[in-house]
């Protein structure tokens, strides 16, 4: 990498906490996360690559919940329209 340029920026406290949290989750420094975000913006990308392991864990969790639901034999006994009708009846028009 070429010579670094020092920058001093001000961010909101919530942004500082998010930066610290995401850098920790990704196992990199806050400065490295900022550099990667800038690089992605330069390439026209607006998001950090997905954590494939986290998605695989989420998919496994969803499938397990669906398996449990099916094993219990419980099926929903309502329709979306019924829910909307019930909700609309609670509020005067």
N, C-alpha and C positions, 0 to 999 in steps of 0.2 A: 504494500500500500504506500502511496506517496506521503509526503510530509503532511502532518496534521495541522489544522488551523484551529486555534482556541476560540470558542464562542461562549458568551455569557448570555443566557436567556432567562426570562422570568415566565414561570408557569403557575397555574392555579394550584392550591393545595391538593385538590382532588386529582389533578393531573399528575402531581408529584407522587401521590400514593399509588395511582394506577401504574405509572412508569416503574416504580420500585417493585410492585407486585408482579407485573408482567415480565420484567427482566429476571426476577427471581424464578418465576415459573419456567422461563425459557433457558435458564442457566447461563445468562450472559450479563455483562455490565449494562448499566443504564445508558452509557455513552454508545455502546455497540448497538443496542436496540434503537436508539435515535438514528444512528448512521444507517442501519438497515431500513428503517422507515423512510428516510430521505431517499435512499437508493430505489426503493420500491415506487415512491412517488415519481422519481425521474423516469422509471420504466413504464409508468402508467398503471402500476398495480396499486390497489388501495387497501389490500389486506395482507396480514402476515400469514404465511402458509399454515394450513391446518395441522394440528397435532394428530397425526393418523392413529397413534396408539390410543389417545383419548376418545377418538371417534369409534374405534373398534370396541373399546370398553363400553361406550354408550350403547352401541348397537347390540352387544351381548346382553346388557341390562334390559333393554327394551324387549328383546326376544324372550328372555327369561320371564319377564312380567307377563308377556302375552301367553307363554306356555302355562304359567300358573293360573291365569285367568281362564284359559280354555280347560284346564284340568278341573277347575272348580265347577265348570259347567254354567257359570253365571253369564248370562247374556243381558244386554241392556234391554229394557222394556219401555223405551221411550224413543221418540224421534226428535230431531233437531227442531222441527216445526212446533212440536208440543212444548219444548222448552221456551221457544220464543213467544208462543202464545201465553204461556204461564207468566213469563216475565212482563209482557205488555199489559196483562191484566192487573198487575200490581201498581201500575202508574196510571193516573188519570190522563186522559187525552185532551 
